[in-house]
Amino acid sequence: MLHVQAQFWRVLMGIGMMLHRLARPRPPKPAFHRDIEATISPLKGKFRLNFYVPKEYKRHKKLKGTKKYPVVINFHGGGFVLGTAHDDARWCGVVVDEVKAIVVSVDYRLAPENPFPTAVEDGADAVLWLAQHADELMLDSDRFAISGFSSGGNMSFTVPLCLQGELFERTKSGATIVDDRAGNVPNAVVKPPPPHFGQSLTPNGSRVPLIRQKPRLDRIAMLRQTGASSLSLISSYKEGSAVSVMTASSNSVLKIRGIVSFYPPTDYTQTRAQRRGTCNRADQQLPAVFTDLFDDSYLQPPALDLTHPWLSPGVAPDRMLEALPDDIVLFCCEWDMLLAEGERFRDRLQKDLGKRVHYHCVPGVPHGWDKAPNPLRESPGARQQYMVACKELKRMFDIEDEDEDGVGHGHGEGLPCRQYHKSVDLGKHPLAQQQT
């Protein structure tokens, strides 16, 4: 039944996103794509990477020069059940034009066919594949960032947490292999949760159970024994304010400079009822028909530990969050049931862990406001918010910006760190005021 529901809503969402892309200016189409094999998930298969590139990319590639482009890896939304890598084409186009970066939009595999944590594992696979093919694709492995919307915003945090790989850093007897890297997972995370016999609900209070062949924690034990996952070969470590990722099978090192996350779910220990209770506009919330489908499909098996770091980054252990990039850009929506947990996560990252969180609450909009299916005009204010994010990406990539007089300035030049990285309410930001 879940599969039928998912297919039905995928068709309708596809029509809505087609209308969304009809509004002028039209967003770009991917320049090319690559289909890659899943190597981390034991659920084997393929998924697609779509590449959005600057106009001069093909010319430079033909010349076989030394030009390298910064890269933004993007994950689309849709509750891990709906959506495609084309949905964020407007965001990809703005990043390509403003940052002169390559955007790789990941068409990760969806639930219920591929429940938790397949999407996160596919995201990690995408990062590793790009690291290994950076030279041939003219990617600057020293300048990567990760972005995402809604469930993809969740992945913008959980994919780097997955890449830390320490869930596998144990001997055959189960003893932890100790080293000096941040991000080791404490034993409490790896122990299986107590069984819930006779339980017929999914972990977040939905109704329809979906049987999976092996619980996640059993799969971790299986992969430790067999070495069947490339995740067991990954090293991920902090290097300054960025995170470097490499694998034992390759000399390729990829540096993640920062994260740009739009209205992400960050705490699945909160029930939908609790989340809805925090929203000040009940008429603007996502309907239960969608949220039930999302939770019933992705949060499997029913005994799933909702505190798992690959699911709920907002409650992940401090030492794992410390190993995230220091620069984080977080957009939340005023009329969103996810606003409260987004702000709690912001406070934890910024106040408790000392991250440079650039927080933006978009006033007077619901969840996913920038994806309105209006073929006549772009979603009001979306481009302006994307421009704010692009300014932060330029700073992360050490790209000089130009003021209105065309004069280039180094980012943060002459500004105290805390002053430059302060949180911003976009309701008071000049770009947001242009909407009214």
N, C-alpha and C positions, 0 to 999 in steps of 0.2 A: 504493500500500500504506500509506503514512504517513497518508493521508487517512482510510482505513478504520480504522486503529488509533486515530487521534485521535477519530473519531466514536464508536467503541466505548467508549473510556475517558471521553469526555464524558458519555455516558449514565449510566455507572456512578457517576461523580463527582457528577452531578446528583442521583442517588438518595441518595448519601451526604450531600450537603449539605442535602437535604430532611429527612433524619432529624436532622441537626445542628440544624436550625431548629425542630424539634418540641419540643425540651427547654424546660422552663419555667425562668425567664420567657421567653416567646416574643419573638424580636427583631421590630422594626418592619418594615413594608413601605415601599417608597419612596412619598413623598407625590405625586410626579409625575415625569415624565421628559421629556427633550428629545433628539431625534435630530438630530445635526449632521453636516455635510459635512466630509470630510477635505480640508484645503487644503495641508498640508505634504507628505504622502506623495504621490509620483507614482502610487501605486496608489489610484485614486480610489474612493470609496464613502462609506458612512455608518456611524456608530456611536452608541451611546446613552449619555447621562448620566442616572443615577438620583439623585434629590434626596431626602435625609432631612432633615426640618426640625423645629424645635421646635413644640410644640403651639399656641403663640399666633401662629405665622407667618401662617396664612391670615387671621386676624383683623386683624393689622397690615397685611397686603397690601390687604385690602378698604378699610381706613381711609385708605390711600394716604398714610401718614405718612412720617416721616423715619427710622424705625427701620432700622438696618443690622446684619446678622449676620456674625460672623467665619465663615470657610469653611475646611474641610479637604477637599482633593481626595484621594481614595483610589483606589489601584490594587490589584486583587485578584491572588492568586497562581494557580499552576497551570502553571509552567514555560513560560509564553507560549503554551501549547497547550490547556490545560484551564481550566475555571472560568468564572464569570460575575460581574457586578457585584453580585449578591445574596449572594455567599459571605461577605462581611464584614459582614453585617447586624447581628450582635451588637456588633461594634466601632462601627459607625455609630450604633447606638442608644445606646451608652454615651457617645459623644462628644456626641450631641445632648442627652442628659439632663444630663451633668456640665458641659459647656463652654457649653451653650446656643448651639452653632454649627450651621451647615448643613453637612452632609457630602454631597459629590458623588462618587458611586462611578462610575468610568469603565468601560464595557463595551468596551474597546479590541479591535481585531480580532486574531485569533489565527493562529498558525502551525499547520500548514504552508501553509495557504492564503495567509497574509500573513507571511512570514518577516522576520527582522531587516532594517531597524530599524522596521518599520511600527508596532509597539506603542508605541515611544518617540515616534514622530512623532504618533500619535494622542493620546498623553498631552499633548504640547506643544500640539496643536490644542485640547484640552479647556481648558487654561489660558488660551489666547488667546480662545476663545469666551466663557468666563466673565468675562474682563476686559471684553469688549465689551458684555456684557449684565448687568453688575453692578447698575446702577441699577434696571432693571426687575424684577430678581429679589431686590432688597433685600440685596445682598451688600456687605460692607464691603471694598472693594478694598485698603484699607490693612492688612487682617489676614487673610492667607491662610497656610495651611500645607499640606504634602504628606505623605501617609502611604501605606504599602503593605506587603504581606505577600509574602514569598518573591520570586518574579519581580516582583511589584508593589513589593516593597521595593527591588529593583534599580532599578525605574523611578522611585522616589522620589528617587534621585540622578541617574539618566541623563536624566530629563525636564528638570530645571533645566539640566543640561549642554547638552542639545539646544537649549534656549531661548537659550543664549548666542549662537547664530547665527553665530559667527565663522568657521565653515567656509565661509561664503558671502562673507566680507568680502575679496574679492580682485578686482582689475581683470580685464578680459577677457584680458589677457596672462598672468594668474596671479600677478601681484605682490601681496603682502600690503598691505592698506590699514591703515596704522598709526594707532591712536588711543590714548587713555589709559585704556581700560577693561580690567579684569582679565578673563582668560579666553580670549585669542586662542589659536587652535590652531596649534602649530608646524608647519613644513612636513613634518616626519617623520610627522605623523598623516595628512596629506592624500595623501602619495605612495602609489601602489598597491603592495601587497606583491608580491614576485617570483612569477611564475606557477609552478604546480605541475602540470606536464604529466603525464598518466597517473594522477593521484591519484583514487582511488575512494572515499576516506573523507571524512567531514565533519571540520571542523577539530579537534574534540575527540575524535577517535578512534572515532567511530561508523561505521556501515557503509553506510547507504543514502543515496546522493547525491540531491539535489533541485535540478533545474535552474531557475534564475531568469532572467528575461528580460535584466536588466542588473545587473552587479555594483554594489554600493553606491557605489564610488568613481566609476564611470562615471555613475551617477545624479547624484552631486554635480556633476560637470562639466556634465551636461545641464541641471540646474536653474540653474547659474550663467549659462549661455548664454541660457536661455529665460525665466528669472524665473518659472517655473511654480509655484514653491513660496512660500507666504507666509513661510516661515522666513527668506528673504532680506531681509525687511522688518522683522525684529525687532531691538529693542535691549534688552539685558539688562545690568544694571550693579549693583554693590554700592552700597547706600545705608545707611550705618551697619552694623548687624549683619544687615540683611535684604537681599533682592535685589529690585529693581524691574524689571518687564517691561513693555514697550510696543511698539506697532507703528507703522510710518510711516503706515498708513492710518487710524489712530484716535488720539484724544487720551487713550484709556483707559490708565491705569497701574495695574498690579497689584503689590502688595508681598508677597513670600513671606517670612514671618517665620522659618520653621523646617521641619525634616524629622523625621518619626517613621517609622522603618523597622524592620520585624519580620523577622528571620532572612533577610536578603537574600544572594543570590550577588553577589559584588563583583569576582571575578577569574576570568574564563574562560580565562586563560592556563594555569590549573591543570587538568590532566586529571581525569577522574572517578576514576581510580585514585589519583592524588595526593590528591584530596580525601578519598576513603574511608580512605586511610592515616592521616589525622589524627584520625579519629573513634574514641573510646574504647569505643563500643558498636556493634559491627558488626551486631548483631541489630536495632538501631533505625534503620538507614539506609534511605533510600528505595530500593526495589528497582530493579535495572538496567533492567527493562522500562519504567519511567517515565523514568529519566534518559536512556536511549538515545533514547526517543521525543522528549523535550524537545530534546536536542541535535541530532538528525537533522532535526527540523522547523524549529527557529528559527535555527540557526547556518548560514545559507546566504548566498552560494554557498560551495563548499568552500575557495576561496582567501580567505575572510573573514579580515581582520586581527583577531585576538582581543584586541588591545590597544586597539581602538577605544574612545574615551571613552564612547560611547553604549551600550557593551556591558559594559566592565570598568572601572567608576569607580575601583576600588581601585588601578589602575595609570595613571589619567589624569594628564596633566601638572599640575604644581603650580599653574600660573597659572589653570587651569580650576577646580581644586578650591577655590582661594582665593576664587573668585567664587560659591561656594555660600553659603547662609545660614550664619551663625556658630553657630546653635543646632541641634544634631542629637541626636536621641534614638535610640539603637540597641539593639534587643533581639536577643540570640542565644540559642540553645538548647544546653544542655550536651552532648546526645547527637546533635549535628548535624554532618554532614560539612562544613558551611559555617562552623562556629564559628571555625576557625583563620584563614580569610581575613577574616572579620568582625572579629576582634581585630586583625589586621594593619592593616586599614583604619581601625579606631578609633585605633590608635597613630599612624598617619600623619596623620589629621585633627587629633588632639589635640596630639601632641608636635611634629610637624613644621610644621603649618600654624596652630596656635593656636586651633582651633575649640573651642567649648564642647560637648564630647561627653558626654552623659549615657548611660553604658553600663550595660546590665542583662543579665547572663547568667542565664537562667531555669534553675534546677538540676533535674536528673533528668527532663528532657523531651526528646523527639525533635523533629525539624523538623515544623512545622505542628501541634503538639500541641493548639492551641486550636481546631482544626477537627474534632475527633473526631466520628464519625457516631453519637453516642449519643442516642437520642430521650428518654431518661429523665432526664438531668441535663446541665448545662453542663460543658464541659471544666474539670476542677479547676484553679483558680488563674488561669484566663484573665481573668475579670472583674477580679481584683485587679491583674493586670499592665496591663490597659487603664486602670484608675484611675490607676496611676502615670503612664502616658502622658498622660492627661487633665490631670493636675496640671501637667505640663510645658507642655502646650498653653495652659493658662490663663496661665501665666507669659509665654509668647511673645506672647499676645494682650493682656497687661496687664489681665487679669481678676482681681479680688480673690478670694482663696480664704477659706473660713471654717474655723476650727478647731472642735474638738468643742463649744466653748461658744457657737458661732454668731458669733464675732467675726471680722470681716473683716480680712485682712492683705494689704498689698501684697507682691507676690512679690519675694523677695530683699532686702526692706527691712532695713537694718542688717547685711547679711551681705556679707563680702568676696566679690568675683566668683568667684575660683577656689575658695573654700570652698563656695559655694552650688552651683557647677557641677561638683563633683567626680563621678567615676565611682562607681557604686553596684553592689555585688554583691547581687542580690535574694535570694540565699540567706540573707543576713543582714538583709534588709529586713523591717520589721514586717509589711508586707502579705503578703510571701511566707511568713512564719512562720505566718500564719493558716491556710495550707493544711494544715499537719500537725496 
